[in-house]
Amino acid sequence: MKTLIVVNSSKTHVHHDAVIIDRVDLTRRSEMINTWVQDALYNDIDVLFLVGDNEQVEYDPNSLTLKLNVNDSYEHTSHKSNLFKKIQEGFRWVLDNKEFDVVYLCDDDVYVNLEEFKKIKIEHDFTSNHFLGGSGFFMSKKSMEKIIEVKDYTHSNADTLIFKTLTESQDLTKNCSFNLSTPFYLPAELYTTIHYCSGRRAYTIHNTLRTLKESGKTYRKILLGYGQNIGNTNNDVITYESSIGRKTKRWYDYDRDPNGWEYHGGYSRSNVRFDILKKFWPYKDGASKYFVIDYNEVLKDYKDEKIFYDNLEMLVKYCQKSCITDDSVFLISQEKKEIKGWEVDEKLNSLLGLTFENLKYSYVYKKLKYE
């Protein structure tokens, strides 16, 4: 089955009618082309980027870019979805000019993990991980034609409009849930796509997956659930600020602190939902060096003591399975708490290198050993 990956790319972002012109951090074609796109082409998976604001429709094979004469802003306005119109026009051209069996539609802040991506078997007209599709939708040609037929695109969100159109259609085969894409924004090895990747983060993930492929290890040091501003100067860099006062900082650009720790969760609209992790653990067995679990973020909502300790035991078991050696899983808390079976070790902050920004003021716990 021949797959074509269609990637939405744009230079401006309209949110609640407040236009931010400089969207350079979200125009990531070069980073994608220099990382996973090259692997995709090598694996006979075609890739096409969609951009707007051109005088005429033109395809540039050197940059893998289809230039369209439609509005180039991403989303949203209170009147219509500019992105949906771009997708429609892109689909028209693709159906007439490209050879493929299925299209994978995603945003330009997605890293496609080819090792996992190639394992997916598509048997339906529409396959989605959930209704928010930035991390990707699979569609048949039949589904693409349904999207092109839509006349009313006043809904401000293209993802929701695509999902609604295709799931409510009576003449498409059953859509299925795609749970190996990322329902939240963790750069984990077993996800088929990793959402919110720009610049440095794309290159970091690319190199991590290359190391995994070559050696079976990643040697990652992961803080699971810790929401932290990585670098004080980064606080002044804003993706957009809407009329309602919402700000999105470029935290997703920075994947590691100076001591090599990666912060998975707590930033970039991200969270660590334990109910999802119980259904699908996204980290490779025996690949990581350390896991540190943020007690406050990952387990704070469990008030029942038995449920809390059952979940803690299960989460530690998952983390330990993904570690290269035993005794490589720790807890961290910003407040000192009594946690049965665990004790604070004041030397661990320094030994592990948990000394960056607020981490040096946290309490680190190690699991007690019983004879």
Beta strands, then each sheet from edge to edge (+ up, - down):
strand 1: 3-8
strand 2: 13-15
strand 3: 18-20
strand 4: 46-51
strand 5: 58-60
strand 6: 65-67
strand 7: 102-107
strand 8: 110-112
strand 9: 126-128
strand 10: 137-140
strand 11: 176-177
strand 12: 193-195
strand 13: 221-224
strand 14: 238-241
strand 15: 247-249
strand 16: 261-264
strand 17: 290-294
strand 18: 329-333
strand 19: 342-344
strand 20: 363-367
sheet 1: 5+ 6- 4- 1- 7- 10+ 9- 11-
sheet 2: 2+ 3-
sheet 3: 8+ 12-
sheet 4: 16+ 13+ 17+ 18+ 20- 19+
sheet 5: 14+ 15-
end
